[in-house]
Amino acid sequence: MAMNVAQKLIDAHLAQGRMHPGEPIALTIDQTLTQDATGTMVMLELEAMGLDRVKTEVSAQYVDHNLIQEDNKNPDDHRFLQSAAARLGVWFSRAGNGVSHPTHQQHFGKPGKTLLGSDSHTPAAGSMGMLAIGAGGIDVAMAMAGEPFHLKMPEIWGVKLTNALPDWVSAKDVILEMLRRHGVDGGTGRIIEYYGPGLASLSAMDRHVIANMGAELGATTSVFPADEAVRDFLESVGRRDDFSPLEADEGADYDVHETIDLANVVPLIARPSSPGNVVPVREVAGEELTQAYIGSSANPGYRDFAIAAEMVKGRQVSDWVSFDVNPTSRSILETLTRDGHVLSLLGAGARLHQAGCNGCIGMGQAPANDTNSLRTVPRNFPGRSGTREDRVFLCSPETATASALRGKITDPRDLDFDVPRVGNPSDPIVDTRNLMPPLPQSESSRVQLIKGPNIASLPEFEPIGDDLELTILLKMADDISTDEIMPAGNEVLPYRSNIPRIADFCFGPVDADYVGHAHDSGDHAVIAGRNYGQGSSREHAAIAPRYLGLRVVVAKGFARIHWQNLVNFGVLPLRFDSDADYDALEAGQTLRLSGLHQALEDGDTVTAETPQGAVTLRHDLTPRQVEVLLEGGLINWMKRHRDG
Amino acid sequence: MAMNVAQKLIDAHLAQGRMHPGEPIALTIDQTLTQDATGTMVMLELEAMGLDRVKTEVSAQYVDHNLIQEDNKNPDDHRFLQSAAARLGVWFSRAGNGVSHPTHQQHFGKPGKTLLGSDSHTPAAGSMGMLAIGAGGIDVAMAMAGEPFHLKMPEIWGVKLTNALPDWVSAKDVILEMLRRHGVDGGTGRIIEYYGPGLASLSAMDRHVIANMGAELGATTSVFPADEAVRDFLESVGRRDDFSPLEADEGADYDVHETIDLANVVPLIARPSSPGNVVPVREVAGEELTQAYIGSSANPGYRDFAIAAEMVKGRQVSDWVSFDVNPTSRSILETLTRDGHVLSLLGAGARLHQAGCNGCIGMGQAPANDTNSLRTVPRNFPGRSGTREDRVFLCSPETATASALRGKITDPRDLDFDVPRVGNPSDPIVDTRNLMPPLPQSESSRVQLIKGPNIASLPEFEPIGDDLELTILLKMADDISTDEIMPAGNEVLPYRSNIPRIADFCFGPVDADYVGHAHDSGDHAVIAGRNYGQGSSREHAAIAPRYLGLRVVVAKGFARIHWQNLVNFGVLPLRFDSDADYDALEAGQTLRLSGLHQALEDGDTVTAETPQGAVTLRHDLTPRQVEVLLEGGLINWMKRHRDG
């Protein structure tokens, strides 16, 4: 069968299942990527599993998110991660080395490989002919332990690119065009594969921009072939031997088809407050702004900064615009410095920040209240910038810089000078000195984990009992989000590495007394309506209630990721067979489940005794999931699996 | 009479009084400096006074403190300050231009001038043959309105410098030697004047280091003559015409005498957690560290970064040390970039931060818990770094960098390479493009103030009563700093323009229950030991407790600026006549003051009834200060003054 690039990547890593869209498959994982905001939990999970050394070809831990150190918690986490990386045979990229995605691409990007990352923009590595997928922390922990990654086979969406981009239009406008056409859920259940003659004019870093922000379409990932552009990139970073071509077979087809004529793409901009609100820049031109922001994994390349530098060289940004420059990696910052671009940016009035994610994730650089901020970042959800009344636009470096110069939103084609000719250098600085390679096992096994006072080991969870008697502590409505189960925000997030402490905030927005009641009751259940656990994928929303004794959630329906997270941490998710039973049950009543193990193994229903009589509940679990659940979650399952 | 430099400066600006140490004097002020942490309050005060345009030769507003933007509050303040500067005829230095002190020196430093700044390190400009004094915001507001500055004539402390510094020893070690000899209150009531043949080897920026950190001795200010070094500096920044010589007369004398033989100075370090805990570096050598930090107004010069860059060039900082580089001005960062030093620092593993005060004031870069951090900053008060269990050492760039390389505290003389020969460049980049000059009055009068939602009016304070009955809410030890009275850091500083909100953090490091108790008690007193209110000049340390009902502080002694701030906002500062009374009094007891107004006007003592009987307290106030105090502070006084 003639295969496209995505199919070739999946076929080469298929551990279970068949490549039929919608069917469950499992993929072997070659590489993993973790960052500091999610990595501490991953490392604590690996500690709990008792893993000595990762089983992947490459696992890399980046420190790029929590770079503002207001107190000891962030630097303590950095030290913990460094010690965990040293102990587990993981590459460690220290604070200041930059954002995971471009750094990973430079050092480890390799055609034909799979990458699983605990960051939603992991698909950026699709630029290198890799299959790169974002996942929850414990999924990445499992991959580091050598387990395959489970998902449903996506559809493959072929996007044919023709011709080449005009002056002042760049890769960011291509992905904005995709978002303009399809919105923020247009890619759900799909892998986007770019192909066609238009690829010839897109460098590997341009493709990174497009693959990265494919996450905003809801796609599983995006892939590009490994062609000349990828070979050029690898050659420029001194890794020509890591190149191998990977292209679609002659006659390969796609499940869905799309064409973009690059010559017709214009400068685009996503208006507040969704990456899907895309319009031509000229439609909003003339509005004043107070901030122009370049950088982030959605425009990380040398070119993306160099073109801004050439545009402002000898000119001056508007007095009323904060022009925030966020280098994306140490290597790129060094190269920009060497080549004089940093000097041009500074002279024009830029604020030069340390290399990292920074304002893209609300880590500083919040804009002034109710004023326009133009950013090259991938997301502009309301308040993500840190400012509650924010007005964040997403655009290319060309548009952001043109607008900084004019003090008004400006289509770069309307500037009074010619587009600077800037490419990626053939001799970039590749800073390998500040990336710490895995220790040999003889040394790593002696490394002790360094835990600051806020880093607590994961609590151990015992297997679920065969006979349960559980008080229903909460009865919740439809559409409860993980933000209501486990709030985020400044007050809570610092405790991300401390389950006992973060558990104090569980269900706070739903019922301020839940935590106290849970401490009194011990093991308990909650009931909920439809779409329970929608929103953020944070696994704390399963771990922390489990820590407080939550053993069973009965709902009319579950959001997919939270449902998986509950199983992963040993909480049984059950569905009402009849909505009438939801209506009849009340908080404070008792659920009794008897012979639960057998019931889960033998069928898809469980019977609960309640004050209203027997109630039928459904579980929807695969046999593997039943096994995981009966063990008390994936960590226990892994321990037995490994030891047995 | 033969005069020294300090006397000449005072004599030329004497508006009231005589130059007899201890007598009240008033000085005309040529220049003012405000920064963003204190400046919003200054601008609100000027707005309240109805000022149209500043009356000084130069007033400059810097944005250097609150650069981390977690939400809209900081950028809203920056915009408010920019609009206020435009309205009032004030120079505006935007975020990213760097720390006020080196920036002011480069653009406005001028021999023979007086400078009043709402920042305790304003004395740095003493390096230029200026009389530069730190003061509370409202004193600076008064100076901007053309009022003279009131103080007591200090003693002049002549410090003769002989010979020259040895290799690896630099200006920071000179001021650390002063602190080693005299501690954190050794300069109280004094101006330190440096003279002698040792000056020849100290550049203007070296002198900046020494004058800046003279604040840590409690000195009113430090002065240097305007000699060849000052002329060279002004010539290098293109302002040769602003030079005029200013040297002590032949035969001039000092009130106090001191000699430092520079040849005998060794690398020194202040241990946690006071700038006065100074020991030779070799005494603590070998201890591990997790952070080395260069920058801040206490080591702001090109040389201070260039020597670090030359030391690490082609080398690597320890894997376990965060090497934080904080450029102090845009111009210096541009020059370091041009000259290749930024590249050397990055290649060695530095984290390069935006130009500004940053971690020096707890604005990010907090160290890991209970680990050593070596910093070139001027202060290491407990918790100032942001980490409660911090261990911050103060040292030269040479010592910080040597320690970063080794991963252990290291005397730079013990390195295995020669000291790099680095000076200040004769052709520094002087970035004037990003400094906004005052608008002509025809334009400025049309500018509207831009106020974000967090900028609140000043609370009104009623005059102090004649009979007071006050519970003592706190009994504090010696050397309580304004960081303990009104903490800074990123949690607190965003509320600097909002007194009711910032008051919630008052005395937090001393007693977490103070705010609650103050709400319960209403009007109250606190007692303290020596040197109460040392450190930062922030007037919030007076206004916010006053807002909570603080009416009287009784201490064994006060730091000058805080003492003045208390008076300015209507809080009565009293001194124990006998230290035994401090020992006898306890928190929770009651102070009764009767016939207070008459007592203050008639003499220098006040009698308090206490459970231990009558206690004699001294007030040290000038008649003008008594008047201000009885009005309820300077704003009330100004309103009556202007209206009457």
Interface residues (C-beta under 8 A of the other chain):
Chain A: I68 Q69 E70 D71 N72 N74 P75 D76 H78 R79 Q82 R94 A95 G96 T290 Q291 Q316 D319 W320 S322 R330 L333 E334 T337 R338 V342 L343 L346 G347 G349 A350 R351 L352 H353 Q354 A355 G359 G362 G364 Q365 A366 P367 A368 N369 G386 T387 R388 E389 D390 I429 D431 R433 N434 M436 G452 P453 N490
Chain B: L67 I68 Q69 E70 D71 N72 N74 P75 D76 H78 R79 Q82 R94 A95 G96 T290 Q291 Q316 D319 W320 S322 R330 L333 E334 T337 R338 V342 L343 L346 G347 G349 A350 R351 L352 H353 Q354 A355 G359 G362 G364 Q365 A366 P367 A368 N369 D370 G386 T387 R388 E389 D390 I429 D431 R433 N434 M436 G452 P453 G489 N490 E491
